[in-house]
Amino acid sequence: MTLATTMTILATSFLLTVILAPICIPLLRRLKFGQSIREEGPESHRKKAGTPTMGGIIFLMSIIITSIATGILFEVFTTQTVVLLLVLVGFGIIGFLDDGIKVIFKRNLGLTSLQKLIGQIIIAIAAFLLLRLGTFDTAIAIPLTDLKIDLGIFYVAFLIFWLVGFSNAVNLTDGLDGLVAGTASIAFAAFGVIALFNKQADIALFAFTVTGALLGFLIFNANPAKVFMGDTGSLALGGALAMLSVLVKAELLLLLIGLVFVIETLSVILQVGSYKLRKKRIFKMSPIHHHFELSGWSEWKVVLVFWSTALVVALIAVVSEAL
C-alpha cells in the first residue's frame, strides 16, 4: 500500500465522518438521546448531562462505508476485513442496545454485565470460526523474542478473553471529552503501520480507515464535546482493536500500544479490590482519569497527558516491530 493510498483512505473516512456528524448530532438531540451522568461522578461533569450520546454510530457508518468501498476499489477486501467488520459492528450493536436502554429508561445502567458478556462471546466465537476457514495461525508471539506459543484450539478461549477484555477496557476509558477518540486513533494508526510492515494491505486499510474516522469525530467530541460516542462506539473500538492485534500477530504488543486502556482498567480493579478487602480506596475515584480530575487537573490536561502517553508507547511499539 502506497503513501498516496493510505492518505486517500484516511481522508475519505475523515471527510465522511465530518459530513455525517452535523446530520446525525441534531437528529440524536431531537430523539432526546442525551447522556445520563453517573451520580457518583465528578461534580464538574453535571453540565454534560443531556449532551447527545450514541455518537459512535457516526464513525461506525463512516468506517463501514469506507472499508467496503476502498477495499473493493483497491482490491483488498478479504475475509480478514469481514472479520474486522463483524467484530466492529457486533460489539457496536451490543453498545447500541446498552446505550438505548440507558436513554429510554433515563438511567446510567443499560444491559447487564452477563448480557453483554454473552453477546461478546458469541461474536468472538463467530470471528474465530471465520478465521479457521482459512490458514489462521493460532500461535502467540512473545514481543522482542523469537518465541511463539501455539494454543491450537484453545486460541478461541484467548480470543474471547482478549476481545471482551479490551472492549471493556476502552469502554472504561471513555469518561472525558475526546479521551478515547484520541488514544484509540493513535492505537489504530500504530497497528496500521505494523500491518504495512507485514504487507497486510487489507488490515492496514481497515486500521487507517478507523484512524481517519476517529480524527473526524474528534472535531465534535473534543472538549467541550458536542456529542459522546457512548458504549456504541467504545465497545466497538475496543473489540476491533483487539482483533487487529490478533490479525497482525502482535497480540501481546497491544498491552503496550493500549497501555492507557490497560492502566485505566487496572485502576478500577485495584480500587474495587482495595475497598472490598481493606475498606479503603487507593484513588480519589476510578477509572484513574477521574482521580487526576479530582486532584486539580483540568479535563484538557488529563486528556493531553493521556494522548501523549498513548503516542509515546505507540511509537515504541512500532519501532520495536520495525527492528
N, C-alpha and C positions, 0 to 999 in steps of 0.2 A: 504494500500500500504506500503510495507516494505522499509527500507532504501536501501536495495540492488536493489530493483525495481526502486526506484527513481534515484539512481546513474546510473543505466543502461540506463534509459530514457535520463538523462542529457548527458551522454557520447555519446549515439547514435546520438542525434541531433547535438551535438558539433562536433563530428568527421565528420559527413556527411557534415556539413557546411564548415569545414576546407578542405574537399576533393573537394567540388563543387566550392569554391571560386577561386582557381588557374585555373580552367577550364573556369569559367564564366567571370572573370575580363579581360583576354586578348580578349575574344570574344566581350565584351562590348566596349573595346578600338578599335578593328577592325571595329566595326559598327559605330564608332565615336559617341558613346553615352556619350559625355562629358558634364560636369556640366557648366552651364552658371552662372556667378556670378553677382548678382544684382549690378547695377551701384552705388547705394547709400550705399552699404555695406562698411565695414572697408577696408581700403587700403591693409592691410596685407592679405586679402583673394584673392587678384587678382591672386596670384601664384597658387591658387587651380583650376583656370579655365582649363577645359579640363580633369580633373580627372573623370574617368568613374562614371556615376551615374546609377540609376535604380538597384543598387546592392541589393535592398530589395528582388529581385527575388531569390537571393541565399538562404537567410534564410527562405523565404516563401516555397521554394521547400523542404528544409530540414524539416520544421515544418509539412508540409502536409504528406510527406512520413513517417516520424517518428510517427506522431499521428495515422495514419491509421494502420501502421504495428504493432506498440506496443499496440495500442488499441485492435486490433484483437487478438494479441498474449496473452495479459493479460486479455482478455475478458471484457474489459471496454469501448468498442466503442459504444456509446449511442447516443440518439437524441441530447443530450446536446453537445456532441462532434461535431455532424453535424452542430449545430447552431454556435458553435465557429468557425468552419472551413468556414462556409458560410460568416460570418462577416469578418473574416480574408481575405479570398480570394476576396470577393466582394469589400471591401474597397481597397484591393490591386490592383484590376483591375482599379478602379477609379484613383488611384495614378499612375498606369502604363500608362493610357491614358493621364493623366496630364503631366507626365514626357516625354512621347513620343512626344507630341505636342511641348513642350519646345525644345527638341533635334532636331526634324525635321525642325522646323522653326527658330532655333537658337535664342530663346528669353527666358526671365525669367518668362513669364506668359503662363500657359497652358490652361486647362479648365476654364471656367468662374466659379465664385462662385455659381451661380444658377445651372449650370450643375452638379457640384459636389454635391450640396445640394440635388438635385432631386435624384441622384443616391444613396446617403447615406440614404435618407428617404425610398426609395424602399427596400433597403437591411434591414433596421431596421424593417420595417413592416413585411417583409418576415420572419425575425427571430422571431418576436412576434407571428406570426401565427403558426409557427412550435412549439413554446413553449406551445401555447394554446391547441395543440393537446393532451398534457398530463395534469398533475395537477400542473400547474405553479402557484406559489404564487405571487399575484400582490401587496402584502404589502411591504412597505419600512420600514426597521428597523432604529430607531434613535440610533446611536452609544452611548455606555456607559449607556443606559437605557433599560427598557423592553418595551418601547413604539413602536408601529407599526402603520403606516398609510396605509390603504388599498385603492389603487387608482382604483381598478376594471378595467373597460375597458379603463379608462384614462391612465393606465400604458403605453399604446402604445405611448402616447404623451411624457411621461417621457423618455421612451426608445429611441425615436428619438432624443430628446434633449441631452441625455446622450452620445449616440454613436457619434452623429455629433460633440458635444462639445469636447469630449476627443480625437477624431481622429484629429480634427483641433488643439487642444492644443499640442499634441505630434508633429504634423507637424510643428508648430511654434517653438518648442524647437529644432528641427533638424537644427542647424546652426553652430555647431562646431564639429570637428572630435571626434567621439566616445561618444558624449554627450547623445544622445538618446539611443544608444545601451547599454550604461552602466546603465543609470537611468531606462530604461524600463526592463532590465534584473532583476534588483532589485525588481521592482514593480511586475513583473510576479512571481518571486520566493516567494514574500510575499503572494500573493493570492494562490500560490500552497500550502504553509504551512497552510493557513486558510482552504483551501479545505480539507486538510488532517485532520484538527481538526473536520470538518463537516462529515468526512468519505465519501467524494465525490471523489472517486478514478479517475473517468473519467475526472473530471475537473482538478484535481491535475496533472494528466498525461499530459494534454494539457499545463498547466502553466509551468511545468518543461521542457517540450519539447521546448517551446519558449525560456525559460531561457538559455538552452544549446545552442540553435541555435544562440542566440544573443551573447553569450560569444565567440562562434566560429567566428562570424562575426567581433567581436571587434578586433580580431587579425589583420584584414585587414583594419579596419575602424578607429583605434586609430591613433592619430597624429604621423607622417604625414599620412593621410588617402590614401590608395591605391584605395579605392572605396567608394562612398557615397550610402546610402540606397535610397535616393530620396523619393518622395511622395509615390512611390510604397511600400516602407517599412514603412514610418512613419504613413501614413493614416491607413494602415492595423493594425499596432501595437496599435494605439490609439483606434480603433474600437474594437479590440479583448480584450484589457484591460478593457474597459468599460463593455463589455459583460461578462467578468469574474466576475466583481463586482456584476453584476446582478444575475448570476447563483449561487454564494456563498451567496447571500442575504446579501451583505455588501456594498450596492450601495454607501451610503454616506461616507463610510470609504475610498473610492477612493480619496476623496478630501484631505485626509491625506497622503495616500500611494503615490498618484500622485501629491503631493504638488508642486514639481518643475514645473510640467506642468501647474498647476493652476497659479503659480506666473508668469510664462512666458506669459501666456495668459492675465492675469490682467495687466501686464506691457504694453502690446500692446493696450489694451482697454483704460487704463489711459493716455497713450501717445497720442493716436488719439483724445480722448475726450478733453484733456487739450489743444491740438493745435487748435481744432475746436472752443472751447469756449473762450480760452484766447490768442490764437496765440502764446502760449509758450509751450516748451517741458519740461517734467519732467525729462526724461532721455536723455543722450547723443545720444542714439539710442535704439530702441526696436526691437525685444524682449530683455529682460534685460541682457542676456548673452553678447550682444554686448556693452551694457553700461559699463560693467566691463572691457571688452577688451579695450575700448577707454579710460578707467580710468587708464590704465597702466598694468593691469593684463595680464600675458601670457595666451595663449589659454589653456595650460595644467593646469594652476592654476584654471581657471574658471571651467573647466571640473571636476577637482578633488574636488573642493568645492561643486559643484552641485551633484556629485556622493555621497559625504559624507552626504550631506543633505538628499538625497534620501534614503540612508541606515539608517540613524537615524530615520526618520519618519516611514519607513517601519517596523523597529524593534518595535517602539512604538505601531504601529497599530497591529502587530502580538501579542504582549504581551497583549494589551487591549482585543483582541479576546480570548486569552487563559485564562484570569482571569474570 
